[in-house]
Amino acid sequence: MSDRIRTDVAHNARVWNHWLGGKDNYPVDRAVGDHVTGLYPSIGEVARADRAFLGRAVTHLAGEAGVRQFLDIGTGLPTVENTHEVAQRIAPDARIVYVDNDPIVLAHARALLTSSPEGATEYLDADAHDPESIVRSVEPALDLTRPVAVMMLGILNFVMDTDEARSIVRRLMEAVPSGSYLVLTHPTLELGGEGNAEAMAFWNENATPPITARSRAEFASFCEGLDLLEPGIVSCAHWRHDPQTGAEPVLVAQFGAVARKP
């Protein structure tokens, strides 16, 4: 596995970890991450807003919606308030399968493989570009006859072709029953994110994997055939923000949405 880990090229999982204040990164990741921050100063806010959105979405799904199974694709490096921690705090019997094909994440998977005694947490080494292998491998950890929350936070932006990204979502949602959910976030050059174009171009020249932004219409196409939960497609920082937690959050150029399979 070590021969798959390159420390001379910045990598998304480690740079994201740096933006979130983690320590699982290398000098090249910090250098590229800091340069991106110089080009697009709100990138750290995007990373934190994305993580907070995860918490609110999983809290709703495990609580009010009664979901007990979560398929988290594009896990990233463990930080705080990971999916299983949020879900099992509300529903100790929740079952979570993390999916990533990144050897860096795989090396840290043991930190994710903790669980309440009543539930389960497992890790699947698979590629989001190959939804068929995910569907084939996820059982018996998850029961695909019962509702599943399919979580794809900041992962479809690494699928450069939009038709392919739609096909991936469609295949995954075909595999889960009525009453399942899709949880998505995705960067955009809308919502004040125009300044991110230069940062993304720098990223694609200096880091891996390459990334793309998408429009609201493209993001909405991932949710076709599903019922969007209120408030629909918004900046992920604004999705069901609790006003009691403080002032209105900063608008970040990252769409967020939760949709239910009818």
C-alpha positions as CSV (number, residue, x, y, z in Angstrom):
1,M,0.0,0.0,0.0
2,S,2.9,2.4,0.8
3,D,3.9,2.5,-2.9
4,R,0.5,4.0,-3.7
5,I,1.1,6.9,-1.3
6,R,3.0,9.8,-2.9
7,T,4.3,12.5,-0.6
8,D,5.7,14.7,-3.4
9,V,2.4,15.7,-4.8
10,A,-0.4,17.4,-2.9
11,H,-3.5,15.2,-2.4
12,N,-7.0,16.2,-1.8
13,A,-7.7,14.1,1.4
14,R,-4.6,15.6,3.1
15,V,-5.1,19.2,1.9
16,W,-8.7,19.0,3.1
17,N,-7.4,17.7,6.4
18,H,-5.0,20.7,6.6
19,W,-7.9,23.1,5.9
20,L,-9.8,21.5,8.7
21,G,-6.9,22.0,11.1
22,G,-5.8,18.3,11.1
23,K,-2.2,17.0,11.2
24,D,-2.5,14.1,8.7
25,N,-0.7,16.0,5.9
26,Y,2.7,16.7,4.4
27,P,4.6,19.9,3.6
28,V,3.5,19.7,0.0
29,D,-0.1,19.5,1.0
30,R,0.2,22.5,3.3
31,A,2.1,24.5,0.6
32,V,-0.6,23.9,-2.0
33,G,-3.4,24.3,0.5
34,D,-2.0,27.7,1.6
35,H,-1.5,28.8,-2.0
36,V,-5.1,27.9,-2.8
37,T,-6.2,29.8,0.3
38,G,-4.3,32.8,-1.0
39,L,-6.1,32.6,-4.3
40,Y,-9.5,31.8,-2.7
41,P,-9.5,32.9,1.0
42,S,-12.8,31.3,1.9
43,I,-11.8,27.7,1.1
44,G,-11.3,27.0,4.8
45,E,-14.8,28.2,5.4
46,V,-16.1,25.9,2.7
47,A,-14.3,22.9,4.3
48,R,-15.8,23.7,7.7
49,A,-19.3,24.4,6.3
50,D,-19.2,21.1,4.4
51,R,-18.4,19.2,7.6
52,A,-21.1,21.0,9.6
53,F,-23.6,20.2,6.8
54,L,-22.7,16.5,7.3
55,G,-23.6,16.8,10.9
56,R,-26.9,18.5,10.4
57,A,-27.9,16.1,7.6
58,V,-27.0,12.9,9.5
59,T,-28.7,14.3,12.6
60,H,-31.9,14.7,10.7
61,L,-31.7,11.4,8.9
62,A,-30.8,9.3,12.0
63,G,-33.3,11.2,14.1
64,E,-36.5,12.5,12.5
65,A,-36.2,10.4,9.3
66,G,-35.4,7.2,11.2
67,V,-32.6,6.1,8.9
68,R,-30.4,3.3,10.3
69,Q,-28.0,2.7,7.4
70,F,-25.4,5.1,5.9
71,L,-23.2,4.6,2.8
72,D,-20.6,7.3,3.0
73,I,-18.7,7.5,-0.4
74,G,-15.5,9.5,-0.5
75,T,-14.9,9.3,3.2
76,G,-11.7,11.4,3.4
77,L,-9.4,11.4,6.4
78,P,-11.1,11.0,9.8
79,T,-11.6,14.3,11.7
80,V,-14.2,15.1,14.3
81,E,-17.9,14.4,14.0
82,N,-17.6,11.6,11.4
83,T,-20.8,10.1,10.0
84,H,-20.8,7.1,12.4
85,E,-20.2,9.3,15.4
86,V,-23.1,11.6,14.6
87,A,-25.5,8.7,13.6
88,Q,-24.7,6.4,16.5
89,R,-25.0,9.1,19.0
90,I,-28.7,9.4,18.0
91,A,-29.2,5.8,17.0
92,P,-26.7,3.4,18.5
93,D,-27.9,0.6,16.2
94,A,-27.0,2.6,13.0
95,R,-24.8,0.8,10.5
96,I,-22.2,2.8,8.5
97,V,-20.1,1.8,5.5
98,Y,-17.3,4.1,4.5
99,V,-16.1,3.9,0.9
100,D,-12.8,5.3,-0.4
101,N,-10.1,4.0,-2.7
102,D,-7.4,6.4,-1.4
103,P,-4.5,4.5,0.2
104,I,-4.0,7.5,2.6
105,V,-7.5,7.2,3.9
106,L,-7.2,3.4,3.9
107,A,-4.2,3.7,6.2
108,H,-6.3,5.7,8.6
109,A,-9.3,3.5,8.3
110,R,-8.8,1.9,11.7
111,A,-9.7,5.3,13.3
112,L,-13.0,5.1,11.5
113,L,-13.7,1.4,12.3
114,T,-15.1,2.1,15.7
115,S,-18.7,1.5,16.5
116,S,-21.3,1.3,19.3
117,P,-21.9,-2.3,20.4
118,E,-25.4,-2.2,18.9
119,G,-24.3,-0.9,15.5
120,A,-21.6,-1.5,13.0
121,T,-18.9,0.5,11.1
122,E,-17.1,-0.9,8.1
123,Y,-14.7,0.3,5.5
124,L,-14.8,-0.6,1.8
125,D,-11.8,-0.1,-0.5
126,A,-13.6,0.9,-3.7
127,D,-13.7,3.7,-6.3
128,A,-16.6,6.1,-6.7
129,H,-16.1,5.8,-10.5
130,D,-17.2,2.1,-10.2
131,P,-20.6,2.2,-8.5
132,E,-21.2,-1.4,-9.6
133,S,-18.4,-2.7,-7.3
134,I,-19.7,-0.6,-4.4
135,V,-23.3,-2.1,-4.8
136,R,-21.8,-5.6,-5.2
137,S,-19.6,-5.3,-2.1
138,V,-21.7,-3.4,0.4
139,E,-23.8,-6.3,1.5
140,P,-24.1,-7.9,4.0
141,A,-22.8,-4.9,5.9
142,L,-25.9,-3.0,4.7
143,D,-29.3,-4.5,4.0
144,L,-30.2,-3.0,0.6
145,T,-33.9,-4.0,1.1
146,R,-34.1,-1.3,3.8
147,P,-33.6,2.5,3.4
148,V,-30.0,3.7,3.1
149,A,-28.6,7.3,3.2
150,V,-26.2,7.5,0.3
151,M,-23.7,10.3,1.2
152,M,-21.6,11.9,-1.5
153,L,-20.1,15.0,0.0
154,G,-17.5,16.7,-2.1
155,I,-16.9,13.6,-4.2
156,L,-18.7,14.1,-7.6
157,N,-16.4,17.1,-8.2
158,F,-13.7,14.6,-8.9
159,V,-15.7,13.0,-11.6
160,M,-14.9,15.3,-14.5
161,D,-17.6,14.2,-16.9
162,T,-21.1,15.3,-15.8
163,D,-22.9,12.5,-17.6
164,E,-20.7,10.0,-15.9
165,A,-21.3,11.6,-12.5
166,R,-25.1,11.4,-13.2
167,S,-24.7,7.8,-14.1
168,I,-22.9,7.0,-10.9
169,V,-25.6,8.6,-8.8
170,R,-28.4,6.9,-10.8
171,R,-26.8,3.5,-10.3
172,L,-26.3,3.9,-6.6
173,M,-29.9,5.2,-6.0
174,E,-31.3,2.3,-8.2
175,A,-29.7,-0.1,-5.7
176,V,-31.5,1.3,-2.7
177,P,-35.2,1.0,-1.9
178,S,-37.9,3.6,-1.6
179,G,-37.4,5.8,1.5
180,S,-33.6,6.0,0.9
181,Y,-31.9,9.4,0.8
182,L,-29.2,11.1,-1.3
183,V,-26.9,13.6,0.6
184,L,-24.8,15.8,-1.7
185,T,-22.4,18.7,-1.6
186,H,-20.5,20.1,-4.6
187,P,-18.4,23.2,-5.3
188,T,-19.7,25.8,-7.7
189,L,-18.5,29.0,-9.3
190,E,-21.9,30.5,-8.4
191,L,-22.9,31.7,-4.9
192,G,-19.9,34.1,-4.9
193,G,-17.5,31.4,-5.9
194,E,-16.3,33.0,-9.1
195,G,-12.9,33.7,-7.5
196,N,-12.5,29.9,-7.1
197,A,-11.8,29.4,-10.8
198,E,-8.1,30.5,-10.6
199,A,-7.7,28.3,-7.4
200,M,-9.2,25.3,-9.2
201,A,-6.9,25.8,-12.2
202,F,-3.9,26.0,-9.8
203,W,-5.1,22.8,-8.1
204,N,-5.4,20.9,-11.3
205,E,-1.8,21.8,-12.2
206,N,-0.3,21.1,-8.8
207,A,-2.4,18.5,-7.0
208,T,-4.4,15.3,-7.4
209,P,-7.1,14.3,-8.2
210,P,-8.3,17.0,-10.6
211,I,-11.5,18.9,-9.7
212,T,-14.4,20.6,-11.4
213,A,-17.1,23.0,-10.3
214,R,-20.7,22.7,-11.5
215,S,-23.7,25.0,-11.9
216,R,-26.9,24.8,-10.0
217,A,-28.6,23.1,-13.0
218,E,-25.9,20.5,-13.2
219,F,-26.1,19.9,-9.4
220,A,-29.9,19.6,-9.6
221,S,-29.6,17.0,-12.4
222,F,-28.1,14.6,-9.8
223,C,-31.3,14.7,-7.8
224,E,-33.7,13.9,-10.8
225,G,-36.4,11.5,-9.8
226,L,-35.9,12.3,-6.1
227,D,-37.8,14.5,-3.8
228,L,-35.7,17.4,-2.4
229,L,-36.1,18.1,1.3
230,E,-36.6,21.7,2.3
231,P,-34.9,24.1,1.8
232,G,-33.9,22.5,-1.5
233,I,-30.6,23.3,-3.2
234,V,-28.7,26.0,-1.2
235,S,-25.3,26.9,0.0
236,C,-24.4,23.9,2.3
237,A,-23.8,26.4,5.1
238,H,-27.5,27.5,4.9
239,W,-29.1,24.0,4.8
240,R,-31.2,23.9,7.9
241,H,-28.9,26.2,9.8
242,D,-30.1,26.5,13.4
243,P,-30.5,30.2,14.2
244,Q,-30.0,29.4,17.9
245,T,-26.4,28.5,17.2
246,G,-25.5,32.1,16.4
247,A,-25.5,34.6,13.5
248,E,-26.4,33.7,10.0
249,P,-23.6,31.6,8.5
250,V,-21.3,32.9,5.8
251,L,-22.5,32.0,2.3
252,V,-20.0,29.5,0.8
253,A,-19.7,28.4,-2.8
254,Q,-20.7,24.8,-2.1
255,F,-24.1,23.5,-3.0
256,G,-25.8,21.2,-0.5
257,A,-29.0,19.2,-0.7
258,V,-30.7,16.1,0.8
259,A,-33.2,14.3,-1.4
260,R,-35.5,11.3,-0.7
261,K,-36.2,8.4,-3.1
262,P,-40.0,8.1,-3.4
